[in-house]
């Protein structure tokens, strides 16, 4: 006797071969009915014997495609309608979509075998893909995910691809970007006024250019890369000069895991990240020095090929280590439109490897590392975005526009919190345009209207993101304080709405409740109840405001003005430039000077005392320099950083640094004792505050907690105290996670 049921599957279940998978197991079990893509996932109507329906549900969960991620399965009994077969129905659209869009996927092993098989139709075809791999987010123009709604709509199937696409037994069954050399897009190489065509010849010509020390702009999934031979110092130097990227590390790409192991020290977690479906750039300790690739840095960012084209470059004899960095001038967003890339990169790249398939939206490479508390994402983009990070208990749409640095945007639809790809620093015009595009893109993709949405922004009234948010045509706006959003992001990604915690939020800058510049904050509370500030870093002066973030000696002036018995910093072993004295005068006269509790600027002050007295060339450089310096020491002492009455006092800490510098102690040892001191002071404050509030969990968030040595020391200090220690993992601890925290706090402030 037949029964019937309707199954709704939510999660990453569109664009990952889920309907073909359902079709195959339904046919194998001789079940009838249909499967289709709906607004919030995949819907399945099944008819057949009860045991077969139960077996189907078991196989649905145990054998789902590797790129899919099921978050919910709803089953309800329905009337038997008498279907005679099982079919894939056309997608339905009735309401606003809430389906989780699949991130882009790396080329699979099956496609790689075909790519290298001379008798295969897709031999050396750089756009080879199937249901298990290839572009997703970067080709989707609208939902549902069907061929006409992708950037492949301009290339109709030939007979061969059409047959594969409609064959349930074929792994290209309903693979939307599928194509072959006869009917699909191709690559060309532009060198000056000359254009070379023919995919294999194009690849070989590009490889010859790379081997000769040239810089090649290579079109990828979410934008262009700039590639050169990482072992060729002249090529790397030329890349730095042309990009105006003086010291910030470059990422490199190698052909396989064996090559990665030879280059960096890969832990088990690092290797798992490297070969994961997201294929991020993974930071790991370097074994080999590559001149000018990552100056003054003990780590190297490394990734594996994830597109057919990248594999083809290595197979054709490209240098074994390629610098593979975002195609832009320093701090601009990555170029992804062909004409824009040619115009913007013409003074950087010697040649352009251009693919015909358009990119729907720019998506940079993600960055991750094997952190002290587990894998951590430092830049969440390709391979992760725009996945829903969590489900919030709210029905009204929420748009959270994030912060001005490392911007991301979060859109909440029917509770699903979709976090965008990394956008960048909004002080740059092109990045701000990308920010506007990302908002429009997400709103259009999920068909959210302005009259419905709550817009959430940072509390800083002059942030570019705030100013833009206030111009949006939504009827309701809400401000969320920056450091509370950091703590909220770590709780939201865990789905912890009511957990009472001690939140430690350390970063470079954020607008405080009192209008001062915060950045060394302790809070108690929960997402639902909100967070109360209970302690902070002793306030210092910040001469020149935001400009102090560019000059460590300028930040140092505001902190050292409170430290007694300092030596003359214009004499050896110090080498403070005149900017320090100018800044000190501003502090003493209280002119253009602001109060700050910034832990980030405290690290800058220590770095200045240890010799980093020049202008930084990228955010966080001085603190990274100090951490790398400390890695060279083996001391275990901690400089004093006392906690008293709600305040961490930095004066003894910096006094000890200065005194040991005068004694000509090894700077590596001083840096290590400073790092230990910070960890010891934070740990003591955390234990005291957690005990007073009867809390068992401490959350660390904010850009300062990208410092792995600090996290290692905190873990050593606190892991045996009975306290649970949480950090960000699904979204970055830096400002890339702010938008999720904003959305979560706004959701609960509204519901309460």
C-alpha positions in Angstrom: 0.0 0.0 0.0 1.4 3.4 -1.0 1.9 6.3 1.4 3.0 9.9 0.5 5.1 12.6 2.2 6.3 16.1 1.5 10.0 16.7 2.5 11.5 20.2 2.8 15.2 20.3 3.0 17.0 23.6 4.1 20.6 24.5 4.0 23.1 24.6 1.2 21.1 22.5 -1.2 20.9 24.4 -4.4 23.7 24.4 -7.0 25.4 21.4 -5.3 23.8 18.5 -7.2 21.1 18.0 -4.6 18.1 17.5 -7.0 20.0 15.0 -9.2 21.0 13.1 -6.0 17.4 13.0 -4.8 16.3 11.9 -8.3 18.7 9.0 -8.3 17.8 7.6 -4.9 14.1 8.0 -5.5 14.4 6.1 -8.8 16.6 3.4 -7.1 13.9 2.9 -4.5 11.1 2.9 -7.1 9.5 5.9 -5.6 7.3 8.3 -7.5 6.7 12.1 -7.2 8.9 15.1 -7.8 11.7 17.3 -6.6 12.1 21.1 -7.1 14.1 24.1 -5.9 11.9 26.3 -3.7 12.4 29.7 -2.1 13.9 28.3 1.1 15.5 25.0 -0.1 14.6 21.8 -1.9 11.0 20.3 -1.8 10.4 16.7 -2.4 7.0 14.9 -2.9 7.3 11.1 -2.5 4.9 8.3 -3.0 5.5 4.6 -2.4 5.7 1.8 0.3 6.4 3.1 3.8 9.7 1.1 4.2 11.0 2.7 1.0 10.0 6.2 2.2 11.9 5.6 5.4 15.0 4.3 3.6 14.8 7.4 1.4 15.0 9.7 4.4 18.0 7.7 5.8 19.9 8.0 2.5 18.9 11.7 2.2 20.9 12.5 5.3 23.7 10.0 5.0 24.6 10.2 1.3 24.1 13.9 0.4 26.5 15.5 -2.1 29.8 16.6 -0.5 29.3 20.3 -1.2 25.8 20.4 0.3 25.1 21.2 4.0 21.7 20.2 5.4 20.5 22.4 8.3 16.9 21.2 8.6 14.7 18.4 7.2 10.9 18.7 7.7 8.7 15.7 6.8 4.9 15.7 6.8 2.3 13.2 5.5 0.3 14.2 2.5 -2.4 12.8 0.2 -1.4 10.1 -2.4 -1.9 11.7 -5.8 -1.0 8.7 -7.9 2.2 9.8 -9.6 3.6 7.2 -12.0 7.2 8.3 -12.1 9.7 10.5 -10.4 10.7 13.8 -12.1 12.6 17.0 -11.5 10.1 19.9 -11.7 10.8 23.4 -12.7 11.7 25.8 -9.8 8.8 27.5 -8.1 8.7 31.1 -7.0 5.8 32.3 -4.7 7.5 34.2 -1.9 10.7 35.9 -1.0 13.7 33.4 -1.4 15.6 32.3 1.7 17.6 29.5 0.3 21.3 29.3 1.2 23.4 30.0 -1.9 26.3 27.7 -2.3 29.8 29.3 -2.2 32.0 28.7 -5.2 33.5 25.2 -5.2 37.0 23.9 -6.2 37.4 21.8 -9.3 36.7 18.1 -8.3 39.0 15.1 -8.9 36.7 13.7 -11.6 36.9 16.9 -13.6 40.7 17.1 -13.1 41.1 13.6 -14.6 39.0 14.6 -17.6 40.9 17.9 -17.9 44.2 15.9 -18.3 42.7 13.1 -20.5 43.6 13.7 -24.2 40.7 11.6 -25.5 38.1 13.5 -23.3 35.9 16.1 -25.0 36.9 18.6 -22.2 40.7 18.0 -22.4 42.5 21.2 -21.5 39.2 23.1 -21.2 39.6 25.8 -18.5 35.9 26.0 -17.8 35.3 22.3 -17.0 32.9 21.7 -14.1 30.1 19.4 -12.9 27.4 19.2 -10.2 30.2 18.6 -7.6 32.4 21.6 -8.4 32.8 24.9 -10.1 31.4 28.4 -9.8 28.3 29.1 -7.8 28.0 32.5 -6.0 30.2 34.3 -8.6 27.9 33.3 -11.5 24.5 33.6 -9.9 22.5 36.6 -11.1 19.2 35.7 -9.3 17.4 33.0 -7.5 16.5 30.2 -8.0 19.8 28.8 -9.2 19.0 27.8 -12.8 21.0 28.4 -16.0 19.0 31.5 -17.2 19.8 33.1 -13.9 23.6 32.7 -14.3 26.4 34.5 -16.2 26.4 31.3 -18.5 23.1 32.3 -20.0 24.8 33.6 -23.1 26.2 30.1 -24.0 23.4 27.7 -25.0 24.2 24.0 -24.7 25.4 22.1 -27.8 23.8 18.7 -28.3 26.6 16.9 -26.3 26.2 19.1 -23.2 22.5 19.2 -23.4 22.4 15.4 -23.4 24.6 15.3 -20.3 22.6 18.0 -18.5 19.4 16.0 -18.9 20.8 12.6 -18.1 20.1 11.6 -14.5 22.9 9.1 -14.6 25.5 11.7 -15.6 27.3 13.8 -13.0 26.6 16.9 -15.0 22.8 16.4 -14.6 21.4 19.9 -14.0 24.9 21.4 -13.5 24.1 25.0 -14.4 27.5 26.2 -15.5 28.3 23.1 -17.6 29.9 23.8 -21.0 32.5 22.3 -23.4 35.0 23.7 -25.9 32.4 23.5 -28.6 29.7 25.6 -26.9 31.2 27.3 -23.9 33.4 30.4 -23.2 37.2 30.5 -23.6 40.3 32.3 -22.5 42.6 34.7 -24.4 45.9 36.3 -23.6 46.4 40.0 -24.2 50.1 41.2 -24.4 50.2 44.8 -25.4 48.3 45.2 -28.7 48.5 41.4 -29.4 45.8 38.9 -28.5 46.5 35.2 -28.4 43.5 32.7 -28.7 43.1 29.0 -28.2 43.0 27.8 -24.6 46.1 25.4 -24.5 48.3 28.0 -26.4 47.1 30.8 -24.2 48.1 28.8 -21.1 51.5 27.9 -22.5 52.2 31.5 -23.5 51.2 32.8 -20.0 53.5 30.3 -18.4 56.4 31.5 -20.5 55.8 35.0 -19.4 55.7 33.9 -15.7 58.9 32.0 -16.1 60.6 35.0 -17.7 59.8 37.2 -14.6 56.7 38.9 -16.0 53.5 39.8 -14.0 50.3 38.3 -15.4 46.8 39.3 -14.5 44.8 36.1 -14.3 41.0 36.0 -14.3 39.7 33.7 -11.7 36.3 32.9 -10.0 35.7 36.1 -8.2 38.1 38.5 -9.8 41.6 38.9 -11.2 44.8 37.8 -9.5 48.3 39.2 -10.1 50.7 36.4 -10.5 54.5 36.2 -10.7 57.3 33.8 -9.8 57.7 34.0 -6.0 61.4 32.9 -6.3 62.2 35.8 -8.7 63.1 38.7 -6.4 63.0 41.2 -9.3 59.5 40.1 -10.2 58.2 40.3 -6.6 59.9 43.7 -6.2 58.3 45.0 -9.3 54.9 43.7 -8.1 55.3 45.7 -4.8 56.4 48.9 -6.5 53.6 48.8 -9.1 50.9 47.9 -6.6 52.2 50.4 -4.0 52.3 47.6 -1.5 55.4 48.2 0.4 55.5 45.5 3.0 52.2 43.7 3.4 52.7 40.0 2.8 51.7 38.4 -0.5 49.9 35.0 -0.6 51.5 32.3 -2.7 50.0 29.3 -4.6 51.6 25.9 -4.9 50.5 22.9 -7.0 49.8 20.3 -4.2 50.0 19.5 -0.5 53.5 18.0 -0.8 54.8 21.4 -2.2 53.0 23.2 0.6 54.6 21.0 3.3 58.0 21.8 1.9 57.2 25.5 2.1 55.4 25.9 5.5 55.0 24.0 8.7 51.6 22.4 8.2 49.8 21.2 11.3 47.0 18.7 10.9 44.4 21.5 11.3 46.3 23.7 8.8 46.4 21.0 6.2 42.7 20.3 6.7 41.9 23.9 6.1 44.2 24.0 3.0 42.4 21.1 1.3 38.9 22.0 2.5 36.2 22.7 0.1 36.7 26.5 0.8 40.3 26.3 -0.4 41.3 29.5 1.6 44.7 31.1 2.0 46.1 29.4 5.1 48.6 31.2 7.3 51.4 28.9 8.6 55.0 29.2 9.9 57.4 29.5 6.9 60.1 26.9 6.4 61.7 28.7 3.4 62.5 32.4 3.0 61.1 34.0 -0.1 62.7 37.4 -0.6 60.2 40.3 -0.3 57.2 38.0 -0.3 56.4 38.3 3.4 59.0 40.7 4.9 59.4 40.7 8.7 57.0 37.9 9.0 57.5 34.3 10.2 54.3 33.2 8.6 53.4 32.6 5.0 50.0 32.6 3.4 49.6 29.6 1.1 46.9 28.2 -1.0 46.3 25.4 -3.5 44.8 25.7 -7.0 41.1 25.6 -7.0 40.1 26.4 -10.7 40.9 24.3 -13.8 42.9 27.2 -15.2 45.2 27.3 -12.1 45.9 23.6 -12.4 46.6 24.0 -16.1 49.2 26.7 -15.4 51.1 24.4 -13.1 50.7 21.4 -15.5 52.1 23.6 -18.3 55.3 24.3 -16.3 54.6 27.5 -14.4 57.0 28.3 -11.6 56.5 26.0 -8.6 55.7 28.8 -6.2 53.5 31.6 -7.6 52.7 34.9 -5.9 48.9 35.0 -6.3 47.6 38.3 -4.9 44.4 40.3 -5.5 44.6 42.3 -8.7 44.4 45.9 -7.4 46.4 48.8 -6.3 47.0 48.7 -2.5 43.7 48.9 -0.5 41.5 49.1 -3.6 38.9 46.2 -4.1 39.9 43.4 -6.4 39.2 44.0 -10.2 36.6 41.6 -11.6 35.2 43.3 -14.7 37.4 42.8 -17.8 37.5 46.4 -19.0 38.0 47.8 -15.5 40.8 45.3 -14.9 42.6 46.3 -18.1 42.3 50.0 -17.2 43.2 49.7 -13.6 46.0 47.2 -13.9 47.6 48.4 -17.1 50.5 49.9 -15.1 51.0 46.7 -13.0 50.4 43.7 -15.3 52.6 42.9 -18.3 49.9 40.6 -19.7 46.2 39.7 -19.2 44.8 36.2 -19.1 41.2 37.0 -19.8 38.2 34.6 -19.6 35.0 35.2 -21.5 32.6 34.1 -18.7 31.5 37.2 -16.8 31.8 37.4 -13.0 28.6 38.3 -11.3 30.3 39.9 -8.3 33.8 40.4 -6.9 34.8 37.8 -4.3 38.4 37.7 -2.9 40.2 34.7 -1.5 39.5 33.8 2.1 42.2 33.8 4.7 42.3 31.3 7.6 44.6 29.8 10.1 44.7 26.9 12.6 44.2 29.0 15.7 44.8 28.3 19.4 41.1 27.5 19.9 40.5 25.9 16.6 40.4 27.0 13.0 39.7 30.8 12.6 38.7 32.7 9.5 40.5 36.1 9.2 38.9 37.1 5.9 35.6 35.5 5.0 35.1 35.5 1.3 35.4 32.9 -1.5 34.5 29.4 -0.4 32.5 30.6 2.6 30.4 33.6 1.5 27.5 34.1 1.3 26.7 31.2 3.5 24.2 31.7 6.3 26.3 31.7 9.5 23.4 31.3 11.9 19.6 31.5 12.3 18.3 34.3 14.4 14.9 34.2 16.1 13.5 37.1 14.0 11.1 37.3 11.1 11.6 40.9 9.9 14.5 41.4 7.5 17.6 43.1 8.9 20.4 44.7 7.0 23.6 45.3 9.0 26.1 47.4 7.2 29.2 46.6 9.3 32.2 48.8 10.1 34.4 51.0 7.9 37.5 48.7 8.1 37.4 45.1 6.7 33.8 45.7 5.9 31.2 43.0 5.4 27.4 43.3 5.2 24.9 40.9 6.8 21.4 40.4 5.5 18.9 38.5 7.7 16.0 36.9 5.8 13.4 34.9 7.7 16.0 34.6 10.5 18.8 33.3 8.2 21.9 35.5 8.6 23.7 35.8 5.3 27.1 37.3 5.7 28.6 38.8 2.5 32.0 38.4 1.1 34.9 40.7 2.3 34.4 44.2 0.9 37.4 46.2 2.2 38.2 49.5 3.8 35.5 52.1 3.0 37.9 55.1 3.1 38.8 54.2 -0.5 36.4 55.3 -3.1 36.4 52.0 -5.1 35.8 50.0 -1.9 32.9 52.2 -0.9 31.4 51.6 -4.4 31.8 47.9 -3.8 30.1 48.3 -0.4 27.1 50.0 -2.1 27.0 47.2 -4.8 27.1 44.5 -2.2 24.1 46.0 -0.3 22.1 46.3 -3.6 23.1 42.8 -4.6 22.0 41.1 -1.4 18.8 43.1 -1.2 17.9 42.2 -4.9 19.0 38.5 -4.5 16.7 37.9 -1.6 14.0 40.4 -2.9 14.0 42.4 0.3 12.3 45.8 0.0 13.3 48.9 1.9 10.0 49.4 3.6 10.4 46.0 5.2 14.0 46.1 6.4 15.5 47.3 9.6 18.9 48.9 8.9 21.6 48.5 11.5 24.9 50.5 11.7 27.8 51.3 13.9 27.3 53.9 16.7 30.1 56.1 15.2 28.2 59.1 13.6 31.0 59.8 11.1 31.7 56.3 9.8 31.1 56.1 6.1 29.0 53.0 6.6 26.8 54.9 9.2 26.4 57.9 7.0 25.4 55.7 4.1 23.0 53.7 6.3 21.2 56.9 7.3 20.6 57.7 3.7 18.9 54.4 2.9 15.2 54.5 2.3 14.3 52.2 5.2 11.8 53.6 7.7 13.8 52.3 10.7 17.5 52.6 11.7 19.3 51.3 14.7 22.8 52.0 16.0 24.9 49.2 17.7 28.1 50.0 19.7 31.2 48.6 18.0 32.7 46.5 20.8 29.5 45.0 21.9 29.0 43.9 18.3 32.4 42.1 18.4 31.3 40.1 21.4 27.9 39.5 19.9 29.4 38.1 16.7 31.1 35.3 18.6 27.9 34.4 20.5 25.7 34.6 17.4 27.8 32.2 15.3 27.4 29.7 18.1 23.6 30.2 18.4 24.0 31.3 22.1 21.2 33.8 22.7 20.8 33.6 26.5 24.3 32.5 27.6 25.7 35.0 30.2 29.3 35.7 29.5 32.2 37.9 30.2 33.1 39.5 26.8 36.6 40.9 26.2 36.7 43.2 23.2 40.1 44.5 22.2 40.9 46.3 19.0 42.3 49.5 17.5 39.4 51.8 17.6 35.6 52.1 18.1 33.2 54.7 19.1 32.3 54.4 22.8 29.1 55.2 24.7 30.8 58.3 26.1 32.1 59.5 22.7 35.7 58.5 23.5 37.7 56.0 21.4 37.3 52.6 23.0 39.3 49.5 22.2 40.1 47.7 25.5 36.7 46.7 26.9 35.2 44.1 29.3 31.4 43.4 29.2 29.0 41.2 31.1 25.7 40.0 29.7 24.1 38.1 26.9 22.7 38.7 23.4 19.2 38.8 24.6 19.8 40.9 27.7 22.5 43.1 26.2 26.0 43.9 27.5 27.1 46.1 30.3 30.6 47.6 30.3 32.3 46.5 33.6 36.0 47.3 33.0 38.5 48.7 30.5 42.1 49.6 29.7 43.3 52.8 31.6 42.5 55.7 29.3 45.4 57.3 27.4 45.6 60.3 25.2 45.4 59.9 21.4 47.0 62.9 19.7 45.8 63.6 16.3 42.9 61.0 16.5 42.8 58.5 13.7 46.2 59.6 12.4 47.8 58.0 15.4 46.9 54.6 14.0 49.4 55.3 11.1 52.3 56.3 13.3 53.2 54.2 16.3 55.3 57.0 17.8 52.3 59.3 17.7 50.2 56.7 19.6 53.1 56.1 22.0 53.1 59.8 22.9 49.7 59.6 24.4 50.5 56.5 26.5 54.0 57.4 27.5 52.8 60.9 28.7 51.5 59.1 31.8 54.6 57.0 32.4 57.1 58.4 35.0 60.9 58.2 34.7 61.1 57.7 31.0 64.6 58.0 29.4 65.2 60.4 26.5 63.6 58.7 23.5 65.6 60.7 20.9 68.8 59.0 22.0 70.0 55.4 21.5 68.8 52.7 22.0 65.7 54.7 21.0 65.3 56.6 17.7 62.0 58.4 18.0 61.6 61.0 15.2 60.4 64.6 15.7 56.8 63.5 15.2 56.9 62.1 18.8 57.7 65.4 20.3 55.1 67.2 18.2 52.5 64.7 19.4 53.6 65.0 23.0 53.1 68.8 22.8 49.5 68.1 21.5 49.0 65.9 24.6 50.3 68.5 27.1 48.3 71.3 25.5 45.2 69.1 25.1 44.9 70.2 21.4 43.5 67.7 18.8 43.8 65.0 21.5 41.2 62.4 22.3 40.8 59.9 25.2 41.3 56.3 24.3 41.2 52.8 25.9 42.6 51.2 22.7 44.5 48.0 23.2 45.6 48.2 19.6 47.3 51.5 20.2 48.9 50.1 23.4 50.6 47.4 21.2 51.7 50.2 18.8 53.3 52.1 21.8 55.3 49.0 22.8 56.4 48.4 19.2 57.7 52.0 19.0 59.7 51.5 22.2 61.2 48.4 20.6 62.2 50.1 17.4 59.2 50.3 15.1 59.2 54.1 14.7 58.3 54.5 11.0 54.9 54.9 9.5 52.9 51.7 9.1 52.1 50.6 5.5 49.1 48.3 6.4 46.7 48.0 9.3 48.1 46.1 12.4 51.7 46.1 11.0 53.4 47.3 14.2 51.5 44.8 16.4 52.4 41.9 13.9 56.0 43.1 13.9 56.1 42.9 17.7 54.5 39.5 17.9 57.0 38.2 15.3 59.8 39.7 17.3 58.5 37.9 20.5 58.5 34.6 18.7 62.3 34.6 18.7 62.6 34.6 22.5 62.2 31.8 25.1 61.7 33.9 28.3 58.7 33.1 30.5 58.5 36.2 32.7 55.7 38.8 32.5 56.0 42.5 32.8 53.4 43.9 35.3 50.0 44.9 33.9 47.9 45.2 37.0 44.1 45.1 37.2 42.5 47.2 39.9 39.0 48.5 40.4 37.8 48.0 36.8 40.9 49.3 35.1 44.0 47.6 33.5 46.9 49.9 34.2 49.4 50.0 31.2 51.9 52.3 33.0 54.0 49.6 34.8 53.9 47.6 31.6 55.4 50.3 29.3 57.8 51.4 32.1 59.3 48.0 32.2 59.7 47.9 28.4 61.5 51.2 28.4 63.7 50.3 31.3 64.9 47.1 29.8 65.5 48.9 26.5 67.8 51.3 28.3 69.6 48.3 29.8 70.1 47.0 26.2 68.2 43.8 26.8 67.6 41.7 23.8 64.5 43.3 22.0 63.1 39.8 21.4 63.0 39.1 25.1 61.4 42.4 25.9 58.7 41.8 23.3 58.0 38.4 24.8 57.8 39.7 28.3 55.4 42.4 27.1 53.2 39.8 25.4 53.3 37.7 28.6 52.4 40.8 30.6 49.4 41.6 28.5 48.1 38.0 28.7 48.7 37.9 32.5 46.9 41.2 33.1 43.9 40.2 30.9 43.7 36.8 32.5 43.7 38.2 36.0 41.0 40.8 35.1 38.9 38.0 33.4 39.1 35.7 36.5 38.2 38.6 38.9 35.3 39.8 36.8 33.9 36.4 36.0 34.0 35.4 39.6 32.3 38.6 40.7 29.5 38.0 38.2 29.4 34.3 38.7 30.1 33.6 35.0 31.8 30.5 33.6 32.5 31.6 30.1 34.9 34.3 28.6 34.5 35.4 25.0 37.5 37.1 23.3 36.8 39.1 20.1 38.2 42.1 18.3 41.2 42.5 16.0 43.8 42.3 18.8 42.8 38.7 19.2 44.3 37.8 15.8 47.5 37.8 17.8 48.0 34.1 18.3 50.7 34.4 20.9 48.3 36.4 23.1 45.7 33.7 22.7 48.2 31.0 23.4 49.3 32.7 26.6 45.7 33.4 27.7 44.8 29.7 27.2 47.8 28.7 29.3 46.7 31.1 32.0 43.0 30.3 32.1 42.5 26.7 30.8 42.8 25.2 34.3 40.5 27.7 36.0 37.3 26.1 35.0 36.4 28.9 32.7 35.2 28.2 29.1 37.1 30.3 26.6 35.4 31.2 23.3 36.7 33.0 20.2 35.3 33.7 16.7 35.5 30.9 14.2 32.8 31.2 11.6 33.3 35.0 11.1 36.5 36.9 11.7 37.4 38.3 15.2 38.3 41.6 13.4 35.9 44.0 11.9 34.9 41.5 9.3 32.6 40.0 11.9 31.0 43.2 13.1 28.0 43.1 10.7 26.9 39.7 12.2 27.2 41.1 15.7 25.2 44.2 14.7 22.4 42.1 13.2 22.2 39.8 16.2 22.0 42.6 18.8 19.4 44.4 16.7 17.3 41.2 16.5 17.2 40.8 20.2 16.8 44.4 21.1 13.8 44.5 18.9 12.4 41.2 20.2 12.8 42.4 23.8 
